[in-house]
Amino acid sequence: MTPVRVAIAGSTGSIGRQTLEVISAEPDSYVVVGLSAGSSVDLVVEQALKFRPSLVAMSDEAARERVRDALAGVGGIEVVADATEMCGIADVVINGVVGFAGLPVTMATLKNGRRLGLANKESLIAAGPIVQPLRQVEGADLVPVDSEHCALHQCLRSSVDTNREVARLVLTASGGPFRGRSFADLEQVSVDEALRHPTWSMGPKITIDSSTLMNKGLEVIEAHELFGTGFDDIDVVVHPQSVVHSMVEFTDGSTIAQLSMPDMRLPIGYALGWPERLRTPFGKIDWTQLSRLDFEPPDRRAFRCLDLAYQAGRSGGTAPAVISAANEVAVDAFMSRRITWHQIHDVSAAVLDHSTIVMPTSVEEVIDADRCAREDAERVISGMIS
Ligand SMILES: NC(=O)c1ccc[n+]([C@@H]2O[C@H](COP(=O)([O-])OP(=O)(O)OC[C@H]3O[C@@H](n4cnc5c(N)ncnc54)[C@H](OP(=O)(O)O)[C@@H]3O)[C@@H](O)[C@H]2O)c1
């Protein structure tokens, strides 16, 4: 069988590295044709020498020159600036870029009629109205890599008529490192504490988002975009073991859930193999070790970002782009110790409140909304620290 050609955007990150692990587990089934990163020269060179893609894209100019020098004597690898160049030569593109920077790859993959394994939720959340029509391009397919949405995708496989049968989507949340803490308790939490996720090892931005539950709020918007479910029919439940990855409740009262140990290689492999399943098991459950599964409602007062994201999702138009951009800036400011953990919410709420929301009709309007929200977030932060 001809191996599936895979391009990985953000190959040096947590999702990117795990994608290469999955491919290494089934080397006869997949071949890497493209890798892209921002500025991590040494790792991308090491990956290129091992997997021999025909394209390596580096967004950072200085890093690109260094990668070019390092690969100069190696035949068959072209080093370019634009990661979208690899979207037309792959059967599947895994988008593991962090933040809004992932938008061009999301759009180019679908425009080229290829399968998109989407980890980069920010692009779909920010540009939903622009990305949705591209899903109709012949050959284009969007398979979610986020574990919750991968779980929903799997649960919905059992449905004959999703529109008529589905009553509710239930997204699970681990609760992050601060589960059980009160609003007052969270006043002084540090960056190091916020980065200590109890069940998942991920990149820093999503780890901070998990600590605020903004990640879950963004995932609610992502679920709405992916499956077309209304916001009133998407719920969140805290499940600290991260074994049930999400559930679909049907109109007859049945709930179907997807379970596996927390291991992102499973949803990555699901997107690579779709509609078939990988032969290699990742995250298999040992039922002699798993003794309990707990569920509790989220504390919406301590973790205010959850409802803020619902509010942005319900507003629609450019509101999700605004909240996602403001949150990115606020998370950066928190990580560089310029604002407190609670202020991540306050910055995002202030920017959403200031913004004029429109229904975008072009990608330029989404980019503009993103830029304005970032500028406003910087202004709000400057006001907070002056
Ligand atoms: N990690 C997880 O388990 C997980 C789970 C679910 C969803 N996700 C989602 O997957 C995405 C990636 O998360 P991650 O945890 O893998 O992040 P990460 O570890 O921080 O990796 C981010 C990747 O994006 C690249 N990158 C950063 N800025 C870029 C730019 N301007 N242009 C091109 N590439 C750029 C980085 O390259 P450099 O190394 O060169 O900076 C790196 O390869 C996020 O949207 C996240 O929400 C992640």
PDBQT file of the ligand as one rigid body, heavy atoms in Angstrom, charges set to zero:
ROOT
HETATM    1  N1  LIG A 401      -0.015  19.780  23.389  1.00  0.00    +0.000 N 
HETATM    2  C1  LIG A 401      -1.162  19.165  23.485  1.00  0.00    +0.000 C 
HETATM    3  O1  LIG A 401      -1.251  18.107  24.104  1.00  0.00    +0.000 OA
HETATM    4  C2  LIG A 401      -2.402  19.741  22.824  1.00  0.00    +0.000 A 
HETATM    5  C3  LIG A 401      -3.636  19.109  23.035  1.00  0.00    +0.000 A 
HETATM    6  C4  LIG A 401      -4.759  19.611  22.376  1.00  0.00    +0.000 A 
HETATM    7  C5  LIG A 401      -4.648  20.708  21.535  1.00  0.00    +0.000 A 
HETATM    8  N2  LIG A 401      -3.440  21.306  21.386  1.00  0.00    +0.000 N 
HETATM    9  C6  LIG A 401      -3.348  22.479  20.512  1.00  0.00    +0.000 C 
HETATM   10  O2  LIG A 401      -2.303  22.249  19.573  1.00  0.00    +0.000 OA
HETATM   11  C7  LIG A 401      -1.644  23.470  19.242  1.00  0.00    +0.000 C 
HETATM   12  C8  LIG A 401      -0.154  23.313  19.538  1.00  0.00    +0.000 C 
HETATM   13  O3  LIG A 401       0.009  23.110  20.934  1.00  0.00    +0.000 OA
HETATM   14  P1  LIG A 401       1.393  22.601  21.525  1.00  0.00    +0.000 P 
HETATM   15  O4  LIG A 401       1.099  22.323  22.951  1.00  0.00    +0.000 OA
HETATM   16  O5  LIG A 401       1.958  21.516  20.661  1.00  0.00    +0.000 OA
HETATM   17  O6  LIG A 401       2.273  23.929  21.408  1.00  0.00    +0.000 OA
HETATM   18  P2  LIG A 401       3.869  24.087  21.520  1.00  0.00    +0.000 P 
HETATM   19  O7  LIG A 401       4.461  22.894  22.195  1.00  0.00    +0.000 OA
HETATM   20  O8  LIG A 401       4.105  25.414  22.120  1.00  0.00    +0.000 OA
HETATM   21  O9  LIG A 401       4.345  24.060  19.986  1.00  0.00    +0.000 OA
HETATM   22  C9  LIG A 401       3.984  25.073  19.111  1.00  0.00    +0.000 C 
HETATM   23  C10 LIG A 401       4.566  24.839  17.732  1.00  0.00    +0.000 C 
HETATM   24  O10 LIG A 401       4.184  25.948  16.895  1.00  0.00    +0.000 OA
HETATM   25  C11 LIG A 401       5.367  26.517  16.301  1.00  0.00    +0.000 C 
HETATM   26  N3  LIG A 401       5.155  27.943  16.146  1.00  0.00    +0.000 N 
HETATM   27  C12 LIG A 401       5.026  28.876  17.107  1.00  0.00    +0.000 A 
HETATM   28  N4  LIG A 401       4.829  30.091  16.575  1.00  0.00    +0.000 NA
HETATM   29  C13 LIG A 401       4.836  29.919  15.232  1.00  0.00    +0.000 A 
HETATM   30  C14 LIG A 401       4.693  30.801  14.123  1.00  0.00    +0.000 A 
HETATM   31  N5  LIG A 401       4.501  32.124  14.284  1.00  0.00    +0.000 N 
HETATM   32  N6  LIG A 401       4.732  30.277  12.868  1.00  0.00    +0.000 NA
HETATM   33  C15 LIG A 401       4.939  28.960  12.686  1.00  0.00    +0.000 A 
HETATM   34  N7  LIG A 401       5.088  28.082  13.703  1.00  0.00    +0.000 NA
HETATM   35  C16 LIG A 401       5.035  28.552  14.954  1.00  0.00    +0.000 A 
HETATM   36  C17 LIG A 401       6.468  26.207  17.303  1.00  0.00    +0.000 C 
HETATM   37  O11 LIG A 401       7.740  26.309  16.662  1.00  0.00    +0.000 OA
HETATM   38  P3  LIG A 401       9.081  26.659  17.525  1.00  0.00    +0.000 P 
HETATM   39  O12 LIG A 401       9.379  25.440  18.334  1.00  0.00    +0.000 OA
HETATM   40  O13 LIG A 401      10.091  26.906  16.501  1.00  0.00    +0.000 OA
HETATM   41  O14 LIG A 401       8.723  27.854  18.362  1.00  0.00    +0.000 OA
HETATM   42  C18 LIG A 401       6.093  24.783  17.692  1.00  0.00    +0.000 C 
HETATM   43  O15 LIG A 401       6.502  23.885  16.714  1.00  0.00    +0.000 OA
HETATM   44  C19 LIG A 401      -2.336  24.550  20.075  1.00  0.00    +0.000 C 
HETATM   45  O16 LIG A 401      -3.323  25.159  19.322  1.00  0.00    +0.000 OA
HETATM   46  C20 LIG A 401      -2.977  23.777  21.219  1.00  0.00    +0.000 C 
HETATM   47  O17 LIG A 401      -4.109  24.411  21.746  1.00  0.00    +0.000 OA
HETATM   48  C21 LIG A 401      -2.316  20.852  21.993  1.00  0.00    +0.000 A 
ENDROOT
TORSDOF 0
